[in-house]
Amino acid sequence: YSAEHGGPYWLVDELYVEAAHRGRGLGRATLDLVARLARERGASVIKLEVSQHNPEAAKLYLRAGFTDEKRRVLVQRLPAS
């Protein structure tokens, strides 16, 4: 749930297409499916992260309708218990 976005959201945590299969529309088809499923289940936002060193993935996401909100992702790794 996101107070910022006013309701539930989905997070795409990992999307990977093997190099030999890239450029065939598989990533876009996957994102379209995720969007359809998210809408059907009441989400109004989908979030994902892309590394700065992966501009090709960023282009895919932008073409699929995502926007670059110019945010930084901060991570704190916790020691194993």
Secondary structure, DSSP 8 states (H G I E B T S, - for coil): -BTTTTB-EEEE------GGGTTSSHHHHHHHHHHHHHHHTT--EEEE---TT-HHHHHHHHHTT----------------
